[in-house]
Amino acid sequence: MIPGGWMAWTFPVALFFWIIASLLVLFTILAIRFPEVPRRGILRIETTRGDRLFISLLGSAFICLGWLLLAGPPLWWALGLCAIYAAAVFRWV
């Protein structure tokens, strides 16, 4: 068995992890530069930017899994739904 051969490191996979890492760095810089007060949204829980990022990433994973179950690949339409969902989470949660 080839070390590290258990995962297909394709460009889309590497891009996905690069984007997640970049978001974490960006949100850390934003938290340091522009501290925020937690707010209550429609879920009636206090959330910060990082909480809303986590909720949007988790929800997007479920949207993509559901899309794969019901419609199969490709995931371009699911990606659009994820963007709309993330925008809604950052606006109203």
Buried (B, 14 or more C-beta within 10 A) or exposed (E): EEEEEEEEEEEEEEEEEEEEEEBEEEBEEEEEEEEEEEEEBEEEEEBBBBBBBBBBBEBBEEBBEEBEEEEEEEBEEBBEBBEEBBEEBBEEB
